[in-house]
Amino acid sequence: MGKCLTLFGLALKYLYRYRRRYAFLFFALLFGFGIVTFITALKDSMDLNMYYSAQSHYAGDIVVNAYDASVRRHNHMGRAEQEAILESAADAGIKPRHTVMRTMIGGNGQIYFNGTAVRLKYVVGINWDDEAFIFEKTIFESPPEIPAGDDGIFLSVPIANLLGVRMGDSITLEIETRWGQKNIGQFIVRGIIQDASIFGYYKVYVSRLTLNRMSAYQDDDSSSIGFFLEDRSQAEKSRLRLQEILEDRLQVGPLVYNRDDLERETGRPWEGIKIFLYTLPVYLSEVSDLLGAIDIIAYFLYAMILIIIFVSATVTYRLILYERNREVGIMRAIGFYGADIRTLLWAEVFSLGIISLAGGFIFALVLNGFFSLVSFSWFPSFETGRRCWWY
């Protein structure tokens, strides 16, 4: 043990003594590790941010959507379908952290305020109490009123700015009923969400009961049921089990794995209510392709950095060993064995690696701090990925 400590102490002394020779290799290692750490962390944070944004938007890790061929706005299920789905989920062994039901009106909602109108992409009817856990992690412009009641509405900051509304203002929401007629309701702004992402920009939240009545649905009807799982990695396996059980109880569409399959299967004709089960990768398949492109770029950078490091290490150690021939000879003459000298050289390499790793981590922190000043709003759903790169 004492001999190892002595060799390690000598390694640090030699590392300092030949610091000029080691400088280029040190900076190459520092730069390489810092870039790899930064790119990997940024990509992972984008991936996580995208997933959690989608999880909040679609309401779950497994989403059960019902398409009703008999109504104009055909995302609709009744009490019978809801009970069958919940019973099947229990039989499949799915024990979610949260189960939420939503009514979704897409593409035909409008908000009016003081003569200004804004078209909405999503009007989402929710149970405020059931989804309080989502809003606890949501960033608001000012403290919201939760629950917002049957006449409350949450909207995004961009929509609020376009309309010029503030907390407490009364606005008019117009939607189409299940039969295609126009219907309006008066709502009070009780929450303004700081969300300019592709998921939240043109989206509002209202009471599910109120939206059902405006849409001419039954009070308990919904468009979807979402399951938030304890372990999201089990989502696909749970979907398969749930699919097998539901096929014996309801009219269920085939499993789909990407956007193209989803649009193709939901575009086929059918009678009555048809159930489809989705996991978030189905919705995010197109964005996942972008992440795949980032992976390719990252792998290319990794390969280039490794080549630079290997070349630098080869050149550096050739120079150092050439200069230290006499020194090595003296060490052998005073009693050092060949194994001792090899251990000493490896200890130098190890020490240099540890110092470079520490420097690379600090460099990655600096890069993250710099890029945290850059907006990622141009990249769909990645707007806040830079804030959580360390996940």
C-alpha positions in Angstrom: 0.0 0.0 0.0 2.8 2.4 0.9 4.6 1.6 -2.4 1.4 2.4 -4.3 1.0 5.7 -2.5 4.7 6.6 -3.2 4.2 5.8 -6.9 1.0 7.8 -7.1 2.8 10.8 -5.4 5.6 10.5 -7.9 3.1 10.4 -10.8 1.6 13.7 -9.6 5.0 15.3 -9.4 6.0 14.1 -12.9 2.6 15.2 -14.2 3.3 18.7 -12.9 6.9 18.6 -14.1 5.9 17.7 -17.7 2.8 19.9 -17.6 3.8 21.7 -20.8 4.0 18.4 -22.7 0.7 17.2 -21.2 -1.1 20.5 -21.8 -2.4 19.8 -25.3 -3.6 16.3 -24.3 -5.2 17.8 -21.2 -7.1 20.4 -23.2 -8.1 17.8 -25.8 -9.5 15.5 -23.0 -11.2 18.4 -21.3 -12.8 19.7 -24.5 -13.8 16.2 -25.6 -15.4 15.3 -22.3 -17.1 18.6 -21.9 -18.6 18.5 -25.4 -19.8 14.9 -25.0 -21.3 15.7 -21.6 -23.0 18.8 -22.8 -24.5 17.2 -26.0 -25.6 14.1 -24.2 -27.2 16.1 -21.3 -28.9 18.5 -23.7 -30.3 15.8 -25.8 -31.5 13.8 -22.8 -33.1 16.9 -21.3 -34.9 17.7 -24.6 -36.1 14.1 -24.7 -37.4 14.3 -21.2 -38.9 17.7 -21.6 -40.7 16.6 -24.8 -42.0 13.5 -23.1 -43.3 15.3 -20.0 -44.9 18.0 -22.1 -46.6 15.4 -24.2 -47.6 13.4 -21.0 -49.3 16.5 -19.7 -50.9 17.4 -23.0 -52.3 13.9 -23.9 -52.9 13.1 -20.2 -51.0 9.9 -19.5 -48.4 7.4 -20.4 -51.2 5.2 -21.8 -54.1 7.1 -23.5 -57.4 5.4 -24.4 -59.2 7.4 -27.1 -62.7 6.7 -28.2 -63.9 7.6 -31.7 -67.7 7.8 -32.2 -68.8 7.5 -35.8 -72.2 8.8 -35.0 -71.2 12.4 -34.0 -69.5 15.2 -35.8 -66.8 15.7 -33.2 -66.2 12.0 -32.9 -63.8 11.8 -29.9 -66.5 10.6 -27.5 -67.2 7.7 -25.1 -70.0 7.2 -22.6 -70.4 5.6 -19.2 -70.4 2.0 -20.5 -67.1 2.4 -22.4 -65.5 4.1 -19.4 -66.5 1.4 -17.0 -65.3 -1.3 -19.4 -61.9 0.4 -19.8 -61.4 1.0 -16.1 -62.3 -2.7 -15.3 -60.0 -3.9 -18.1 -57.1 -1.8 -16.8 -57.6 -3.3 -13.3 -57.7 -6.8 -14.8 -54.5 -6.1 -16.8 -52.7 -5.3 -13.6 -52.3 -1.6 -14.4 -52.0 0.4 -11.2 -51.5 4.0 -12.3 -50.5 6.9 -10.1 -53.3 8.9 -11.6 -56.2 8.2 -13.9 -57.8 11.2 -15.7 -60.7 11.6 -18.0 -60.9 14.5 -20.5 -63.2 15.8 -23.1 -61.3 17.2 -26.1 -62.6 19.6 -28.7 -60.1 20.1 -31.5 -59.7 22.7 -34.2 -63.0 24.5 -34.0 -63.0 26.5 -30.8 -62.7 30.3 -30.7 -62.3 32.9 -27.9 -63.7 36.4 -28.1 -62.7 39.4 -26.0 -63.4 43.0 -26.6 -63.9 42.5 -30.3 -60.9 40.3 -30.8 -61.1 36.6 -31.7 -58.5 33.9 -31.5 -59.0 30.4 -33.0 -58.0 27.5 -30.7 -56.4 24.2 -31.6 -57.5 22.5 -28.4 -60.4 23.0 -26.0 -59.8 20.6 -23.1 -62.4 19.7 -20.5 -60.9 18.4 -17.3 -61.8 17.7 -13.7 -59.9 20.3 -11.8 -59.4 18.1 -8.7 -58.2 15.1 -10.6 -55.6 17.1 -12.5 -54.3 19.3 -9.7 -51.1 17.3 -9.7 -50.4 18.6 -13.2 -51.0 22.2 -12.4 -48.8 22.0 -9.3 -45.9 21.7 -11.7 -47.2 24.2 -14.3 -45.7 27.6 -14.5 -48.3 30.4 -14.3 -47.9 34.1 -14.9 -49.5 34.7 -11.5 -51.0 32.4 -8.9 -54.1 30.7 -10.4 -57.4 29.8 -8.8 -57.5 26.0 -8.5 -60.1 24.5 -8.7 -61.3 27.0 -11.2 -64.9 26.0 -11.0 -67.5 25.3 -13.8 -67.0 28.8 -15.2 -63.2 29.1 -15.0 -60.8 28.9 -17.9 -57.0 28.5 -18.1 -55.3 29.8 -21.2 -51.7 30.4 -22.4 -49.7 33.7 -22.1 -49.5 34.2 -25.9 -53.3 33.9 -26.2 -53.8 36.2 -23.2 -51.5 38.8 -24.9 -53.2 38.5 -28.2 -56.6 39.1 -26.6 -55.3 41.6 -24.0 -57.0 39.7 -21.1 -55.9 39.5 -17.5 -56.8 37.4 -14.5 -60.5 37.9 -13.6 -61.6 39.0 -17.1 -64.7 37.5 -18.6 -64.3 36.0 -22.1 -66.6 34.2 -24.6 -65.8 30.7 -25.8 -67.4 29.3 -28.9 -67.4 25.7 -29.9 -69.3 23.2 -32.1 -71.7 20.8 -30.5 -71.6 17.1 -31.3 -74.1 17.7 -34.0 -72.2 20.6 -35.6 -74.2 23.6 -34.2 -72.4 26.6 -32.7 -72.6 27.1 -28.9 -71.1 29.7 -26.7 -70.3 30.0 -23.0 -69.0 32.8 -20.7 -65.9 32.0 -18.7 -63.7 33.9 -16.2 -59.9 33.8 -16.6 -58.6 32.0 -13.5 -55.2 31.0 -14.8 -52.7 32.1 -17.4 -50.1 29.5 -18.2 -46.6 30.3 -19.4 -46.6 27.9 -22.3 -45.6 28.9 -25.8 -44.9 25.3 -26.9 -46.5 23.5 -29.7 -48.7 21.7 -27.1 -49.9 24.7 -25.2 -49.9 27.8 -27.4 -53.5 27.5 -28.7 -55.0 25.4 -25.9 -57.4 26.3 -23.1 -58.7 24.3 -20.1 -62.2 24.4 -18.9 -64.4 22.2 -16.7 -65.3 18.9 -18.3 -68.8 19.1 -17.0 -69.3 22.5 -18.6 -67.7 21.5 -21.9 -69.8 18.3 -22.0 -73.0 20.4 -21.6 -71.8 22.9 -24.3 -71.1 20.0 -26.6 -74.5 18.3 -26.0 -72.8 15.3 -24.4 -74.0 13.6 -21.2 -72.5 15.0 -18.0 -70.2 11.9 -17.5 -69.0 11.5 -21.1 -65.4 12.0 -22.1 -63.1 11.7 -25.1 -60.3 9.9 -23.5 -59.0 8.2 -20.4 -55.3 8.6 -19.5 -53.2 6.4 -17.1 -50.1 8.0 -15.5 -47.8 5.0 -14.6 -45.3 4.6 -11.9 -42.8 3.3 -14.4 -43.2 4.8 -17.9 -40.8 2.1 -19.3 -43.6 -0.4 -18.7 -46.1 1.6 -20.8 -45.9 -0.5 -24.0 -46.2 -3.8 -22.1 -49.2 -2.5 -20.2 -50.8 -1.3 -23.4 -50.4 -4.8 -24.9 -52.1 -6.4 -21.9 -54.9 -3.9 -21.9 -55.4 -4.3 -25.6 -55.9 -8.1 -25.3 -58.5 -7.7 -22.5 -60.4 -4.9 -24.2 -60.7 -6.8 -27.5 -63.2 -9.1 -25.8 -65.3 -6.3 -24.3 -65.3 -3.4 -26.8 -64.8 -2.6 -30.4 -61.0 -1.9 -30.4 -58.8 -0.7 -33.2 -55.4 -2.3 -33.9 -52.3 -1.2 -32.2 -50.4 1.6 -33.9 -46.8 2.7 -33.5 -46.5 6.0 -35.3 -48.4 8.9 -36.7 -48.9 7.5 -40.1 -50.5 4.3 -38.7 -52.7 6.4 -36.4 -54.1 8.5 -39.2 -54.6 5.5 -41.5 -56.5 3.4 -38.9 -58.6 6.3 -37.6 -59.5 7.2 -41.2 -61.1 3.8 -41.9 -65.0 3.6 -41.7 -66.7 1.9 -38.8 -70.0 1.9 -36.9 -70.5 3.0 -33.3 -67.7 3.7 -30.9 -64.2 2.4 -31.5 -61.4 2.4 -28.9 -57.7 3.0 -29.7 -54.9 2.6 -27.2 -51.8 4.9 -27.6 -48.5 5.4 -25.8 -46.7 8.7 -26.1 -44.1 7.4 -28.7 -47.1 7.0 -31.1 -47.9 10.7 -30.9 -44.2 11.7 -30.8 -42.9 9.6 -33.7 -42.2 12.5 -35.9 -40.4 14.5 -33.2 -38.5 11.3 -32.3 -37.1 11.3 -35.9 -35.6 14.7 -35.1 -34.0 13.3 -31.9 -32.6 10.5 -34.1 -31.0 13.1 -36.3 -29.5 14.7 -33.2 -28.1 11.2 -32.2 -26.4 10.8 -35.5 -24.8 14.2 -35.2 -23.7 13.4 -31.7 -22.2 10.1 -32.7 -20.3 11.8 -35.5 -18.9 14.4 -33.0 -18.0 11.6 -30.5 -16.0 9.8 -33.2 -14.2 13.0 -34.2 -13.4 13.8 -30.6 -12.1 10.3 -30.0 -9.8 10.4 -33.0 -8.4 13.8 -31.8 -7.8 12.4 -28.3 -6.1 9.2 -29.6 -3.8 11.1 -31.9 -3.0 13.6 -29.2 -2.3 10.9 -26.7 0.0 9.0 -29.1 2.0 12.0 -30.0 2.3 13.3 -26.4 3.5 10.0 -25.0 6.0 9.4 -27.7 7.5 12.8 -26.9 7.4 12.3 -23.2 8.9 8.7 -23.3 11.6 9.9 -25.6 12.6 12.7 -23.3 12.5 10.5 -20.2 14.7 7.7 -21.5 17.6 8.8 -19.2 15.2 9.3 -16.3 13.8 5.8 -16.7 17.3 4.3 -16.9 18.2 6.0 -13.6 15.1 4.7 -11.9 15.9 1.2 -13.0 19.5 1.7 -11.7 18.3 2.7 -8.3 16.1 -0.3 -7.9 12.8 0.3 -9.6 11.4 -2.7 -11.5 9.8 -2.5 -14.9 6.4 -3.1 -13.4 6.9 -0.2 -11.1 7.7 2.2 -14.0 4.7 1.0 -15.9 2.5 1.5 -12.8 4.0 5.0 -12.5 3.1 5.9 -16.1 -0.4 4.5 -15.7 -0.8 6.5 -12.5 0.1 9.6 -14.5 -2.5 8.7 -17.2 -5.1 8.1 -14.5 -4.4 11.4 -12.7 -4.5 13.3 -16.0 -7.8 11.6 -16.8 -9.4 12.5 -13.5 -8.2 16.2 -13.7 -9.5 16.3 -17.3 -12.9 14.9 -16.4 -13.3 17.5 -13.6 -12.3 20.3 -16.0 -14.6 18.9 -18.7 -17.5 18.9 -16.3 -16.8 22.5 -15.4 -16.6 23.3 -19.2 -20.0 21.6 -19.7 -21.5 23.7 -16.9 -20.1 26.8 -18.6 -21.6 25.7 -22.0 -24.9 25.0 -20.4 -24.9 28.4 -18.8 -24.2 30.1 -22.1 -26.9 28.1 -24.0 -29.4 28.7 -21.3 -29.5 32.3 -22.7 -30.5 30.9 -26.1 -34.2 30.3 -26.9 -35.2 26.9 -28.1 -38.7 27.8 -29.0 -38.0 27.1 -32.6 -37.7 23.4 -31.7 -41.1 21.8 -31.1 -41.7 21.1 -27.5 -38.1 21.6 -26.5 -38.5 25.1 -25.2 -37.4 24.3 -21.7 -35.0 21.4 -22.3 -32.0 23.7 -21.6 -33.3 24.2 -18.0 -33.2 20.6 -16.9 -30.1 19.2 -18.7 -28.8 17.5 -15.6 -31.8 15.0 -15.5 
